Amino acid sequence: MLKLADVCVSYNHIEALKGISLEIKKGEIVTLIGANGAGKTTTLMAISGIVQPTSGEIKFNDILLNNMSSDNIVKAGISQVPEGRHIFSKLTVKENLEIGAFLRNDHKEIKNDFEKIYSVFPVLKERNKQIAGTLSGGEQQMLAIGRALMARPILLLLDEPLLGLAPQVEQMIFKVIKDITQIGTTIFLVEQNVHLALKIANRGYVLETGRIVLEGTPDELLKNERIHKAYLGE
Ligand code: ATP
């Protein structure tokens, strides 16, 4: 579904990604693991068209995404939930979800998708008239994910969805991420909580200073000494 081949990204001549290649197949949850500054967010931003690769290719179902605008990338089926959620805190829950569908004009289907999202996140239905800024951190994260789902993505990019959440809430968000694959959305998950990420992912890639240094199934990665030392604090 998504293929990155030898992708490089630079900020003012400093290379943040130094030729990364990875693949995500339909229906998978793939995680990208790495320390602060490794280039994880840059990878997501390159996929969603916010930064442009200086070389290499990003292909989504054989369509070349390089140089495509972010709007067209959303239309092609890729949505991103940015780190820090960025919900519209003065608008209601429902209004935030409506904004997620702003590039669509299939009004009947949008109505159905509201119901689908409310079935994955019942709390958003209960609070649909509530001002988003008054939701708890976990609820805001659900709203950010729900809003991205309103664009009906084929591929959802999640940037550190657990950041700043309490442990019980982390478990809830993780269950939701699994449920999303049940409604047919593929997931690329950037997460610092390596333990949890490897619990739900089908495969993982490890990024270190702009290079993929390891890839494998959660079992393979969990057996790796480098992973234990660097990311599991053992
Ligand atoms: P974090 O977990 O802290 O978000 P990350 O793995 O997502 O880290 P990136 O944010 O992609 O890493 O950053 C990769 C490198 O690019 C870092 O060295 C960072 O300082 C640099 N970088 C990121 N954004 C910019 C920018 N707008 N201008 C210049 N350098 C940047």
py3Dmol code that shows the C-alpha trace and the ligand (Angstrom):
import py3Dmol

protein = """\
ATOM      1  CA  MET A   1       0.000   0.000   0.000  1.00  0.00           C
ATOM      2  CA  LEU A   2       2.675   2.520   1.059  1.00  0.00           C
ATOM      3  CA  LYS A   3       6.297   2.269  -0.036  1.00  0.00           C
ATOM      4  CA  LEU A   4       9.163   4.559   0.838  1.00  0.00           C
ATOM      5  CA  ALA A   5      12.300   3.963  -1.227  1.00  0.00           C
ATOM      6  CA  ASP A   6      15.540   5.605  -0.183  1.00  0.00           C
ATOM      7  CA  VAL A   7      13.825   8.761   1.092  1.00  0.00           C
ATOM      8  CA  CYS A   8      16.013  11.679   2.197  1.00  0.00           C
ATOM      9  CA  VAL A   9      14.700  14.858   3.855  1.00  0.00           C
ATOM     10  CA  SER A  10      16.816  17.875   4.792  1.00  0.00           C
ATOM     11  CA  TYR A  11      16.118  20.955   6.868  1.00  0.00           C
ATOM     12  CA  ASN A  12      18.443  23.770   5.759  1.00  0.00           C
ATOM     13  CA  HIS A  13      21.029  21.324   4.426  1.00  0.00           C
ATOM     14  CA  ILE A  14      20.925  19.175   7.575  1.00  0.00           C
ATOM     15  CA  GLU A  15      19.785  15.669   6.672  1.00  0.00           C
ATOM     16  CA  ALA A  16      17.013  14.457   9.019  1.00  0.00           C
ATOM     17  CA  LEU A  17      16.263  11.338   6.917  1.00  0.00           C
ATOM     18  CA  LYS A  18      19.228   9.685   5.251  1.00  0.00           C
ATOM     19  CA  GLY A  19      17.665   7.290   2.750  1.00  0.00           C
ATOM     20  CA  ILE A  20      14.924   5.360   4.502  1.00  0.00           C
ATOM     21  CA  SER A  21      12.994   2.510   2.895  1.00  0.00           C
ATOM     22  CA  LEU A  22       9.925   0.890   4.388  1.00  0.00           C
ATOM     23  CA  GLU A  23       6.652  -0.699   3.405  1.00  0.00           C
ATOM     24  CA  ILE A  24       3.167  -0.867   4.887  1.00  0.00           C
ATOM     25  CA  LYS A  25       0.680  -3.439   3.636  1.00  0.00           C
ATOM     26  CA  LYS A  26      -3.111  -3.203   3.664  1.00  0.00           C
ATOM     27  CA  GLY A  27      -4.649  -4.010   7.042  1.00  0.00           C
ATOM     28  CA  GLU A  28      -1.396  -3.840   8.992  1.00  0.00           C
ATOM     29  CA  ILE A  29      -0.430  -1.861  12.061  1.00  0.00           C
ATOM     30  CA  VAL A  30       3.198  -0.902  11.490  1.00  0.00           C
ATOM     31  CA  THR A  31       5.137   0.967  14.146  1.00  0.00           C
ATOM     32  CA  LEU A  32       8.133   3.266  13.816  1.00  0.00           C
ATOM     33  CA  ILE A  33      10.303   3.348  16.913  1.00  0.00           C
ATOM     34  CA  GLY A  34      13.159   5.703  17.694  1.00  0.00           C
ATOM     35  CA  ALA A  35      14.628   8.108  20.214  1.00  0.00           C
ATOM     36  CA  ASN A  36      13.919  11.853  20.288  1.00  0.00           C
ATOM     37  CA  GLY A  37      15.196  13.496  17.138  1.00  0.00           C
ATOM     38  CA  ALA A  38      15.613  10.215  15.204  1.00  0.00           C
ATOM     39  CA  GLY A  39      13.358  11.494  12.411  1.00  0.00           C
ATOM     40  CA  LYS A  40      10.024   9.825  13.179  1.00  0.00           C
ATOM     41  CA  THR A  41       7.859  12.942  12.827  1.00  0.00           C
ATOM     42  CA  THR A  42       9.796  13.938   9.710  1.00  0.00           C
ATOM     43  CA  THR A  43       8.938  10.539   8.192  1.00  0.00           C
ATOM     44  CA  LEU A  44       5.213  11.121   8.824  1.00  0.00           C
ATOM     45  CA  MET A  45       5.407  14.696   7.523  1.00  0.00           C
ATOM     46  CA  ALA A  46       7.097  13.509   4.328  1.00  0.00           C
ATOM     47  CA  ILE A  47       4.307  10.969   3.774  1.00  0.00           C
ATOM     48  CA  SER A  48       1.569  13.565   4.356  1.00  0.00           C
ATOM     49  CA  GLY A  49       3.251  16.161   2.133  1.00  0.00           C
ATOM     50  CA  ILE A  50       4.148  18.696   4.832  1.00  0.00           C
ATOM     51  CA  VAL A  51       7.851  18.380   4.008  1.00  0.00           C
ATOM     52  CA  GLN A  52       9.221  17.319   0.626  1.00  0.00           C
ATOM     53  CA  PRO A  53      11.849  14.600   0.166  1.00  0.00           C
ATOM     54  CA  THR A  54      15.100  15.845  -1.341  1.00  0.00           C
ATOM     55  CA  SER A  55      15.471  12.453  -3.005  1.00  0.00           C
ATOM     56  CA  GLY A  56      13.857   9.025  -3.039  1.00  0.00           C
ATOM     57  CA  GLU A  57      10.268   8.003  -3.727  1.00  0.00           C
ATOM     58  CA  ILE A  58       7.084   7.779  -1.664  1.00  0.00           C
ATOM     59  CA  LYS A  59       4.391   5.716  -3.371  1.00  0.00           C
ATOM     60  CA  PHE A  60       0.862   5.067  -2.173  1.00  0.00           C
ATOM     61  CA  ASN A  61      -0.891   2.321  -4.134  1.00  0.00           C
ATOM     62  CA  ASP A  62       1.562   3.055  -6.965  1.00  0.00           C
ATOM     63  CA  ILE A  63       0.774   6.792  -6.994  1.00  0.00           C
ATOM     64  CA  LEU A  64       3.865   8.944  -6.488  1.00  0.00           C
ATOM     65  CA  LEU A  65       3.284  11.301  -3.530  1.00  0.00           C
ATOM     66  CA  ASN A  66       6.460  13.375  -3.969  1.00  0.00           C
ATOM     67  CA  ASN A  67       5.477  16.973  -4.713  1.00  0.00           C
ATOM     68  CA  MET A  68       1.769  16.303  -4.201  1.00  0.00           C
ATOM     69  CA  SER A  69      -0.045  18.860  -1.992  1.00  0.00           C
ATOM     70  CA  SER A  70      -1.182  17.844   1.497  1.00  0.00           C
ATOM     71  CA  ASP A  71      -4.833  18.285   0.478  1.00  0.00           C
ATOM     72  CA  ASN A  72      -4.412  15.906  -2.443  1.00  0.00           C
ATOM     73  CA  ILE A  73      -2.644  13.401  -0.204  1.00  0.00           C
ATOM     74  CA  VAL A  74      -5.646  13.501   2.173  1.00  0.00           C
ATOM     75  CA  LYS A  75      -7.925  13.036  -0.854  1.00  0.00           C
ATOM     76  CA  ALA A  76      -5.795  10.059  -1.945  1.00  0.00           C
ATOM     77  CA  GLY A  77      -6.567   8.449   1.440  1.00  0.00           C
ATOM     78  CA  ILE A  78      -3.883   9.365   3.974  1.00  0.00           C
ATOM     79  CA  SER A  79      -4.714  11.264   7.188  1.00  0.00           C
ATOM     80  CA  GLN A  80      -2.397  12.217  10.021  1.00  0.00           C
ATOM     81  CA  VAL A  81      -3.079  12.729  13.714  1.00  0.00           C
ATOM     82  CA  PRO A  82      -0.262  15.091  14.692  1.00  0.00           C
ATOM     83  CA  GLU A  83       1.636  14.906  17.943  1.00  0.00           C
ATOM     84  CA  GLY A  84      -0.105  17.073  20.551  1.00  0.00           C
ATOM     85  CA  ARG A  85      -3.573  16.464  19.077  1.00  0.00           C
ATOM     86  CA  HIS A  86      -4.279  20.012  17.790  1.00  0.00           C
ATOM     87  CA  ILE A  87      -8.030  19.826  18.171  1.00  0.00           C
ATOM     88  CA  PHE A  88     -10.093  22.999  17.857  1.00  0.00           C
ATOM     89  CA  SER A  89     -10.548  23.619  21.566  1.00  0.00           C
ATOM     90  CA  LYS A  90     -13.260  26.293  21.287  1.00  0.00           C
ATOM     91  CA  LEU A  91     -15.478  24.208  18.994  1.00  0.00           C
ATOM     92  CA  THR A  92     -17.742  21.344  20.050  1.00  0.00           C
ATOM     93  CA  VAL A  93     -16.866  17.682  19.627  1.00  0.00           C
ATOM     94  CA  LYS A  94     -19.316  17.409  16.718  1.00  0.00           C
ATOM     95  CA  GLU A  95     -17.903  20.506  14.993  1.00  0.00           C
ATOM     96  CA  ASN A  96     -14.376  19.097  15.283  1.00  0.00           C
ATOM     97  CA  LEU A  97     -15.530  15.873  13.632  1.00  0.00           C
ATOM     98  CA  GLU A  98     -17.287  17.836  10.874  1.00  0.00           C
ATOM     99  CA  ILE A  99     -14.031  19.640  10.097  1.00  0.00           C
ATOM    100  CA  GLY A 100     -12.408  16.237   9.533  1.00  0.00           C
ATOM    101  CA  ALA A 101     -14.776  15.722   6.613  1.00  0.00           C
ATOM    102  CA  PHE A 102     -14.125  19.128   4.997  1.00  0.00           C
ATOM    103  CA  LEU A 103     -12.747  17.689   1.762  1.00  0.00           C
ATOM    104  CA  ARG A 104     -15.753  15.401   1.267  1.00  0.00           C
ATOM    105  CA  ASN A 105     -19.142  16.165  -0.226  1.00  0.00           C
ATOM    106  CA  ASP A 106     -20.801  12.733   0.062  1.00  0.00           C
ATOM    107  CA  HIS A 107     -23.223  13.952   2.760  1.00  0.00           C
ATOM    108  CA  LYS A 108     -25.068  10.656   3.285  1.00  0.00           C
ATOM    109  CA  GLU A 109     -21.826   8.768   3.772  1.00  0.00           C
ATOM    110  CA  ILE A 110     -20.546  11.436   6.161  1.00  0.00           C
ATOM    111  CA  LYS A 111     -23.636  10.823   8.321  1.00  0.00           C
ATOM    112  CA  ASN A 112     -22.890   7.082   8.343  1.00  0.00           C
ATOM    113  CA  ASP A 113     -19.286   7.767   9.288  1.00  0.00           C
ATOM    114  CA  PHE A 114     -20.410   9.826  12.288  1.00  0.00           C
ATOM    115  CA  GLU A 115     -22.246   6.729  13.516  1.00  0.00           C
ATOM    116  CA  LYS A 116     -19.217   4.511  12.830  1.00  0.00           C
ATOM    117  CA  ILE A 117     -16.953   6.841  14.787  1.00  0.00           C
ATOM    118  CA  TYR A 118     -19.454   7.100  17.637  1.00  0.00           C
ATOM    119  CA  SER A 119     -19.522   3.291  17.775  1.00  0.00           C
ATOM    120  CA  VAL A 120     -15.728   3.167  18.148  1.00  0.00           C
ATOM    121  CA  PHE A 121     -15.740   6.117  20.602  1.00  0.00           C
ATOM    122  CA  PRO A 122     -19.065   6.067  22.522  1.00  0.00           C
ATOM    123  CA  VAL A 123     -17.766   8.865  24.785  1.00  0.00           C
ATOM    124  CA  LEU A 124     -17.625  11.234  21.791  1.00  0.00           C
ATOM    125  CA  LYS A 125     -21.315  10.586  21.144  1.00  0.00           C
ATOM    126  CA  GLU A 126     -22.168  11.277  24.778  1.00  0.00           C
ATOM    127  CA  ARG A 127     -20.216  14.529  24.632  1.00  0.00           C
ATOM    128  CA  ASN A 128     -20.904  15.616  21.080  1.00  0.00           C
ATOM    129  CA  LYS A 129     -22.192  19.060  22.142  1.00  0.00           C
ATOM    130  CA  GLN A 130     -19.381  19.641  24.647  1.00  0.00           C
ATOM    131  CA  ILE A 131     -16.645  22.208  23.957  1.00  0.00           C
ATOM    132  CA  ALA A 132     -13.584  20.164  22.955  1.00  0.00           C
ATOM    133  CA  GLY A 133     -11.182  22.088  25.207  1.00  0.00           C
ATOM    134  CA  THR A 134     -13.053  20.830  28.281  1.00  0.00           C
ATOM    135  CA  LEU A 135     -12.502  17.127  27.439  1.00  0.00           C
ATOM    136  CA  SER A 136      -9.898  15.056  29.317  1.00  0.00           C
ATOM    137  CA  GLY A 137      -6.549  14.332  27.635  1.00  0.00           C
ATOM    138  CA  GLY A 138      -7.636  10.833  26.594  1.00  0.00           C
ATOM    139  CA  GLU A 139     -10.938  12.101  25.212  1.00  0.00           C
ATOM    140  CA  GLN A 140      -9.123  14.815  23.237  1.00  0.00           C
ATOM    141  CA  GLN A 141      -6.854  12.147  21.753  1.00  0.00           C
ATOM    142  CA  MET A 142      -9.925  10.117  20.759  1.00  0.00           C
ATOM    143  CA  LEU A 143     -11.398  13.247  19.189  1.00  0.00           C
ATOM    144  CA  ALA A 144      -8.185  13.894  17.237  1.00  0.00           C
ATOM    145  CA  ILE A 145      -8.251  10.300  15.951  1.00  0.00           C
ATOM    146  CA  GLY A 146     -11.997  10.502  15.241  1.00  0.00           C
ATOM    147  CA  ARG A 147     -11.520  13.739  13.310  1.00  0.00           C
ATOM    148  CA  ALA A 148      -8.808  12.138  11.165  1.00  0.00           C
ATOM    149  CA  LEU A 149     -11.097   9.158  10.524  1.00  0.00           C
ATOM    150  CA  MET A 150     -13.809  11.521   9.219  1.00  0.00           C
ATOM    151  CA  ALA A 151     -11.625  12.034   6.153  1.00  0.00           C
ATOM    152  CA  ARG A 152     -12.181   8.286   5.581  1.00  0.00           C
ATOM    153  CA  PRO A 153      -8.505   7.455   5.331  1.00  0.00           C
ATOM    154  CA  ILE A 154      -7.189   4.229   3.873  1.00  0.00           C
ATOM    155  CA  LEU A 155      -4.011   4.840   5.874  1.00  0.00           C
ATOM    156  CA  LEU A 156      -3.955   6.630   9.239  1.00  0.00           C
ATOM    157  CA  LEU A 157      -0.689   8.123  10.510  1.00  0.00           C
ATOM    158  CA  LEU A 158      -0.543   8.422  14.300  1.00  0.00           C
ATOM    159  CA  ASP A 159       2.231  10.506  15.879  1.00  0.00           C
ATOM    160  CA  GLU A 160       2.746   9.579  19.539  1.00  0.00           C
ATOM    161  CA  PRO A 161      -0.908   9.101  20.449  1.00  0.00           C
ATOM    162  CA  LEU A 162      -0.037   8.135  24.038  1.00  0.00           C
ATOM    163  CA  LEU A 163       2.014  11.211  24.872  1.00  0.00           C
ATOM    164  CA  GLY A 164       0.973  12.681  28.221  1.00  0.00           C
ATOM    165  CA  LEU A 165      -1.774  10.146  28.911  1.00  0.00           C
ATOM    166  CA  ALA A 166      -2.314   8.205  32.147  1.00  0.00           C
ATOM    167  CA  PRO A 167      -1.575   4.447  31.958  1.00  0.00           C
ATOM    168  CA  GLN A 168      -5.272   3.388  32.115  1.00  0.00           C
ATOM    169  CA  VAL A 169      -6.066   5.794  29.290  1.00  0.00           C
ATOM    170  CA  GLU A 170      -3.122   4.438  27.251  1.00  0.00           C
ATOM    171  CA  GLN A 171      -4.731   0.988  27.302  1.00  0.00           C
ATOM    172  CA  MET A 172      -8.020   2.466  26.123  1.00  0.00           C
ATOM    173  CA  ILE A 173      -6.421   4.326  23.212  1.00  0.00           C
ATOM    174  CA  PHE A 174      -4.587   1.174  22.218  1.00  0.00           C
ATOM    175  CA  LYS A 175      -7.795  -0.833  22.132  1.00  0.00           C
ATOM    176  CA  VAL A 176      -9.279   1.869  19.930  1.00  0.00           C
ATOM    177  CA  ILE A 177      -6.312   1.689  17.542  1.00  0.00           C
ATOM    178  CA  LYS A 178      -6.948  -2.036  17.144  1.00  0.00           C
ATOM    179  CA  ASP A 179     -10.666  -1.409  16.607  1.00  0.00           C
ATOM    180  CA  ILE A 180      -9.828   1.038  13.821  1.00  0.00           C
ATOM    181  CA  THR A 181      -8.146  -1.704  11.812  1.00  0.00           C
ATOM    182  CA  GLN A 182     -11.430  -3.639  12.135  1.00  0.00           C
ATOM    183  CA  ILE A 183     -13.222  -0.871  10.210  1.00  0.00           C
ATOM    184  CA  GLY A 184     -10.685  -1.319   7.405  1.00  0.00           C
ATOM    185  CA  THR A 185      -8.084   1.377   8.104  1.00  0.00           C
ATOM    186  CA  THR A 186      -4.363   0.592   7.960  1.00  0.00           C
ATOM    187  CA  ILE A 187      -2.174   2.218  10.622  1.00  0.00           C
ATOM    188  CA  PHE A 188       1.337   3.637  10.760  1.00  0.00           C
ATOM    189  CA  LEU A 189       2.106   4.326  14.413  1.00  0.00           C
ATOM    190  CA  VAL A 190       4.960   6.430  15.749  1.00  0.00           C
ATOM    191  CA  GLU A 191       5.304   5.761  19.453  1.00  0.00           C
ATOM    192  CA  GLN A 192       7.900   6.179  22.190  1.00  0.00           C
ATOM    193  CA  ASN A 193       6.165   3.587  24.363  1.00  0.00           C
ATOM    194  CA  VAL A 194       7.919   0.711  22.609  1.00  0.00           C
ATOM    195  CA  HIS A 195       6.438  -1.929  24.885  1.00  0.00           C
ATOM    196  CA  LEU A 196       2.864  -1.022  24.003  1.00  0.00           C
ATOM    197  CA  ALA A 197       3.611  -0.291  20.358  1.00  0.00           C
ATOM    198  CA  LEU A 198       5.077  -3.753  19.850  1.00  0.00           C
ATOM    199  CA  LYS A 199       2.093  -5.292  21.601  1.00  0.00           C
ATOM    200  CA  ILE A 200      -0.338  -4.174  18.923  1.00  0.00           C
ATOM    201  CA  ALA A 201       1.843  -3.853  15.803  1.00  0.00           C
ATOM    202  CA  ASN A 202       2.236  -6.505  13.119  1.00  0.00           C
ATOM    203  CA  ARG A 203       5.702  -5.204  12.250  1.00  0.00           C
ATOM    204  CA  GLY A 204       8.081  -2.525  13.379  1.00  0.00           C
ATOM    205  CA  TYR A 205      10.963  -0.408  12.085  1.00  0.00           C
ATOM    206  CA  VAL A 206      13.640   1.164  14.265  1.00  0.00           C
ATOM    207  CA  LEU A 207      14.949   4.572  13.236  1.00  0.00           C
ATOM    208  CA  GLU A 208      18.242   5.971  14.526  1.00  0.00           C
ATOM    209  CA  THR A 209      19.515   9.400  13.442  1.00  0.00           C
ATOM    210  CA  GLY A 210      17.699   9.274  10.117  1.00  0.00           C
ATOM    211  CA  ARG A 211      18.397   5.653   9.197  1.00  0.00           C
ATOM    212  CA  ILE A 212      16.370   2.453   9.574  1.00  0.00           C
ATOM    213  CA  VAL A 213      18.637   0.167  11.577  1.00  0.00           C
ATOM    214  CA  LEU A 214      16.297  -2.732  12.315  1.00  0.00           C
ATOM    215  CA  GLU A 215      12.987  -4.136  11.149  1.00  0.00           C
ATOM    216  CA  GLY A 216      10.945  -7.163  12.051  1.00  0.00           C
ATOM    217  CA  THR A 217       7.954  -8.641  13.800  1.00  0.00           C
ATOM    218  CA  PRO A 218       7.368  -7.663  17.444  1.00  0.00           C
ATOM    219  CA  ASP A 219       8.757 -11.052  18.510  1.00  0.00           C
ATOM    220  CA  GLU A 220      11.933 -10.521  16.501  1.00  0.00           C
ATOM    221  CA  LEU A 221      12.392  -6.980  17.770  1.00  0.00           C
ATOM    222  CA  LEU A 222      11.677  -7.903  21.377  1.00  0.00           C
ATOM    223  CA  LYS A 223      14.402 -10.558  21.195  1.00  0.00           C
ATOM    224  CA  ASN A 224      16.917  -7.981  20.005  1.00  0.00           C
ATOM    225  CA  GLU A 225      19.442  -6.858  22.579  1.00  0.00           C
ATOM    226  CA  ARG A 226      19.799  -3.398  21.032  1.00  0.00           C
ATOM    227  CA  ILE A 227      16.059  -2.809  21.471  1.00  0.00           C
ATOM    228  CA  HIS A 228      16.205  -3.916  25.082  1.00  0.00           C
ATOM    229  CA  LYS A 229      19.116  -1.652  25.904  1.00  0.00           C
ATOM    230  CA  ALA A 230      17.986   1.414  23.987  1.00  0.00           C
ATOM    231  CA  TYR A 231      14.211   1.396  24.278  1.00  0.00           C
ATOM    232  CA  LEU A 232      13.059  -0.900  27.045  1.00  0.00           C
ATOM    233  CA  GLY A 233      15.479   0.340  29.664  1.00  0.00           C
ATOM    234  CA  GLU A 234      16.722  -3.152  30.501  1.00  0.00           C
TER     235      GLU A 234
END
"""
ligand_1 = """\
31
ATP
P 10.652 13.549 18.620
O 10.345 12.231 19.233
O 11.419 14.450 19.529
O 9.446 14.208 18.012
P 11.498 12.641 16.011
O 12.088 11.272 15.950
O 10.089 12.770 15.616
O 11.710 13.244 17.454
P 12.039 14.719 14.119
O 11.144 15.690 14.804
O 11.593 14.133 12.850
O 12.432 13.544 15.128
O 13.459 15.432 13.926
C 14.544 14.840 13.216
C 15.711 15.817 13.163
O 15.365 16.933 12.358
C 16.110 16.378 14.512
O 17.494 16.493 14.544
C 15.437 17.729 14.561
O 16.188 18.626 15.362
C 15.494 18.161 13.092
N 14.341 18.995 12.744
C 13.030 18.672 12.864
N 12.237 19.679 12.417
C 13.082 20.665 11.998
C 12.883 21.966 11.439
N 11.662 22.438 11.187
N 13.991 22.691 11.147
C 15.233 22.217 11.371
N 15.490 21.007 11.894
C 14.431 20.232 12.212
"""
view = py3Dmol.view(width=600, height=400)
view.addModel(protein, "pdb")
view.setStyle({"model": 0}, {"cartoon": {"style": "trace"}})
view.addModel(ligand_1, "xyz")
view.setStyle({"model": 1}, {"stick": {}})
view.zoomTo()
view.show()
